[in-house]
Amino acid sequence: MSIEVKVPQLPESVADATLVTWHKKAGDAVRREENLVDLETDKVVLEVPAPVDGVIREIVASDGAVVTSGQLLAILEPGTAAAAAAKDKASPPAAAKAAPPPKAAADSRPSPPSPALR
């Protein structure tokens, strides 16, 4: 089930806002409450957070667009796999562990007696 990200209710005296910048792009994984986009009015800059963990399926409004309250900005696909992808993307990859050197094959022959025992 897709989730729609819409322009929040703007203050009463504000008719519209300008979409300043997207912080994510289509296909990016996002976490709930992560800022997706900034909207600027003549009075304030609003941050629009992700409503759920998921992946941005589609961005409907582009940078510079003039938007109004309730207008569709993007569509998210919710899911825990998406949240895990977001977490993995946010953290640096773990350093690869070096494989231990191969063990020498056990020699089934008895070792020769030490020179002192001859």
KARA-V5353 format. One line per field, one symbol per residue. phi: phi as a letter, one per 20 degrees, with the letter a starting at -180 (. if undefined). psi: psi as a letter, one per 20 degrees, with the letter a starting at -180 (. if undefined). burial: 1 if it has 24 or more other C-alpha atoms within 12 Angstrom, else 0. A space follows every 10 residues. Layout:
phi=???
psi=???
burial=???
This chain:
phi=.fdeddfffe ggedebcdfe beeccgnfec dgmffebddd dfdbddedef fbfrcfebde ddgnfeccgn ffdbcddfrf ffffffffff efffffefff ffffffeeef ffffffef
psi=pqpporprpq qhjphrqpog qpirrpiqqq qpjppgqppp aihqpppoqp hrpapogppg prpiqpqrpi qpgrpqoqqh hhghhgghhh qqqqppppqq qqqqqppiqq qqqqhhi.
burial=0001111101 0000011111 1111100111 1101011111 1000011111 1111111110 1100101110 0111111100 0110010000 0000000000 0000000000 00000000
